[in-house]
Amino acid sequence: MTKLATTTTTTTTDAGSRTDRRVLKRVLIYMVATHVFLGFLALLFELGGRG
């Protein structure tokens, strides 16, 4: 008889704190920083195209 593998959900912890929230914060910070950088780059292209 074959034994079916069971999956259990575990939370990843690092030094006692949950890491998924820290990863989410880091992703949000990277997204905001990327949008700010690309907005600045678009502004430079817009101002450079006027000259």
SULTARA-V388003 format. One line per field, one symbol per residue. ss: DSSP state (H for helix, E for strand, C for the rest). burial: I if it has 9 or more other C-alpha atoms within 8 Angstrom, else O. A space follows every 50 residues. Layout:
ss: ???
burial: ???
This chain:
ss: CCCCCCCCCCCCEECCEEHHHHHHHHHHHHHHHHHHHHHHHHHHHHHHHH C
burial: OOOOOOOOOOOOOOOOOIIOOOOOOOOOOOOOOOOOOOOOOOOOOOOOOO O
